[in-house]
Amino acid sequence: MERHILENLSKTRSPMNISQITRAIRAEGGTASRRIVGKKLASVESSGLVKMLTGKKGEKLYLRKFLAKELNSRV
Protein backbone atom coordinates (compact mmCIF):
# COMPACT_ATOMS: atom_id res chain seq x y z
CA MET A 1 0.00 0.00 0.00
CA GLU A 2 2.82 2.42 0.87
CA ARG A 3 4.42 1.75 -2.51
CA HIS A 4 1.16 2.61 -4.31
CA ILE A 5 0.82 5.81 -2.30
CA LEU A 6 4.36 6.92 -3.16
CA GLU A 7 3.94 6.00 -6.83
CA ASN A 8 0.74 8.03 -7.15
CA LEU A 9 2.27 11.04 -5.42
CA SER A 10 5.23 10.83 -7.79
CA LYS A 11 3.05 10.54 -10.90
CA THR A 12 1.00 13.64 -10.23
CA ARG A 13 3.91 15.79 -9.05
CA SER A 14 1.41 17.90 -7.13
CA PRO A 15 -0.09 17.65 -3.64
CA MET A 16 -2.98 15.22 -3.19
CA ASN A 17 -5.43 14.75 -0.36
CA ILE A 18 -6.39 11.37 1.12
CA SER A 19 -9.51 11.00 -1.05
CA GLN A 20 -7.57 11.65 -4.25
CA ILE A 21 -4.91 9.12 -3.30
CA THR A 22 -7.60 6.56 -2.45
CA ARG A 23 -9.30 7.06 -5.84
CA ALA A 24 -5.97 6.69 -7.66
CA ILE A 25 -5.21 3.40 -5.87
CA ARG A 26 -8.68 2.05 -6.66
CA ALA A 27 -8.28 3.07 -10.33
CA GLU A 28 -5.16 0.88 -10.50
CA GLY A 29 -7.23 -2.09 -9.36
CA GLY A 30 -6.32 -1.98 -5.69
CA THR A 31 -8.61 -1.94 -2.72
CA ALA A 32 -8.29 1.04 -0.44
CA SER A 33 -10.29 3.01 2.09
CA ARG A 34 -9.65 6.55 3.26
CA ARG A 35 -9.08 5.23 6.79
CA ILE A 36 -6.33 2.81 5.74
CA VAL A 37 -4.73 5.30 3.34
CA GLY A 38 -4.66 7.86 6.16
CA LYS A 39 -2.92 5.42 8.50
CA LYS A 40 -0.36 4.45 5.85
CA LEU A 41 0.29 8.11 5.04
CA ALA A 42 0.99 8.79 8.71
CA SER A 43 3.57 6.00 8.81
CA VAL A 44 5.19 7.11 5.53
CA GLU A 45 5.26 10.71 6.79
CA SER A 46 6.99 9.65 10.01
CA SER A 47 9.65 7.86 7.95
CA GLY A 48 10.33 11.14 6.12
CA LEU A 49 9.29 10.18 2.57
CA VAL A 50 6.16 12.37 2.47
CA LYS A 51 5.53 15.92 3.60
CA MET A 52 2.13 17.08 4.83
CA LEU A 53 0.96 20.51 3.70
CA THR A 54 -2.11 22.48 4.73
CA GLY A 55 -4.36 23.48 1.86
CA LYS A 56 -7.33 25.76 1.60
CA LYS A 57 -9.93 25.28 4.31
CA GLY A 58 -7.40 23.38 6.43
CA GLU A 59 -7.33 20.21 4.32
CA LYS A 60 -4.33 17.93 4.62
CA LEU A 61 -2.35 17.60 1.40
CA TYR A 62 0.54 15.20 0.92
CA LEU A 63 3.57 15.57 -1.34
CA ARG A 64 6.64 13.41 -1.94
CA LYS A 65 9.58 14.87 -0.02
CA PHE A 66 11.87 15.27 -3.07
CA LEU A 67 9.08 17.07 -4.94
CA ALA A 68 8.64 19.50 -2.06
CA LYS A 69 12.31 20.44 -2.31
CA GLU A 70 11.96 20.86 -6.08
CA LEU A 71 8.93 23.16 -5.69
CA ASN A 72 10.70 25.27 -3.05
CA SER A 73 13.76 25.73 -5.27
CA ARG A 74 11.59 27.12 -8.10
CA VAL A 75 10.21 29.93 -5.95
Secondary structure by P-SEA (a helix, b strand, c coil): caaaaaaaaaaacccccaaaaaaaaaaacccccaaaaaaaaaaaaaaccbbbbbcccbbbbbbcaaaaaaaaaac
